[in-house]
Amino acid sequence: MNTLQLLSFGGALPQNKVTNNDLAKIVETSDEWIKSRTGIAERRFCAEGETASGLAIRAAAQALERSGLQAEDMDCCLCATLSGEWAAPSTACLVQRALGLRENIPVMDVNAACSGFLYGLAAAKGLLEQTGGKYALVVGCEQLSRLLDMTDRTTCILFGDGAGAAVVSLGENGPFALTLGARGGDAIRVEGPGVQPTAIRMDGPAVFRFAVEAMPRCIREVLEKSGESMDMVDWFVCHQANERIIDLSIKKLGADPAKFYKNLSHTGNTSAASVPLALNELWESGAMKPGQTLVCVGFGAGLTWAGMLLQYRPLAAQTEGNA
Ligand code: COA
């Protein structure tokens, strides 16, 4: 069976920092309330002229450059987003054009909300297998700030903008497992374009209950499918929605908290960009080493969920045969 391996990462955040105190000037809230209920201290919002696709292109270019491969080596390009500025052409097609990727490859967007990047990796694996390809560029990007109702304090404090990307490769060995699912329902919904003004609406407590059930379940499922134990996993990179959701999941699993990477304090919830942005920051910190095993988890609107267990095997390490 083929596996999917992570080769390289990229990320992009807009310039404009929005702190909790900035939001407290707009809605009735406080830095203390937001930090204690979510773990979020600040997030980035696109400024005039910044877009989801612009962030996607920056993140994708960085991941491609760091992979050691060329644009013409990419056999597939997918972008997970629910807030790309155009419905068509897809954000993935905008990335393809900007990076000069080949024409005879599959290029499309995936919308599975906050699980989108992992759905995108799974779809990329299937497309590579069907087309005889090897390398895929997968991006997650969002400009959620343009969808927020800035009078609704229950949602506007949670979300941010950003993009993350990874170059992945089909592989023949190493651990790999995948779980994907969905349960149609509107506990979180992004209204529009049929409903104006477009806004993110959410039953926060219902989503919280769903998340603390889905996250440990996804982790258990990929461990069971791969035959790996919790101890064999070096890093857990979960959707960065709320620190309490991650902490409660760790407690339910009896897992080592030091293995759960968190960056939501300065990004907020960036939906499809959340997992690849966290992967990129973990890599940039120098803590992710070639040959390490990761479990990534996403959950969100749909309701959708996704878990993936895979290895970080950059090309340089594969050539040296030490990973
Ligand atoms: N500032 C101050 N008070 C706020 C507030 C804010 N930003 N948002 C809500 N409140 C108030 C509520 O109005 C409520 O007041 P009341 O008791 O007088 O009615 C009180 O705080 C508690 O509200 P509740 O919704 O029960 O809070 P909570 O502890 O569940 O936290 C969330 C709210 C949104 C932080 C939490 O439910 C959550 O994180 N849910 C998951 C959301 C998520 O991650 N979604 C994306 C998944 S992809």
Residues whose N, C-alpha, C, O or C-beta is under 5 A from the ligand:
A	BS01	COA	E28 T29 S30 W33 R37 C114 R153 T154 I157 G204 P205 V207 F208 A241 N242 F299 G300 A301
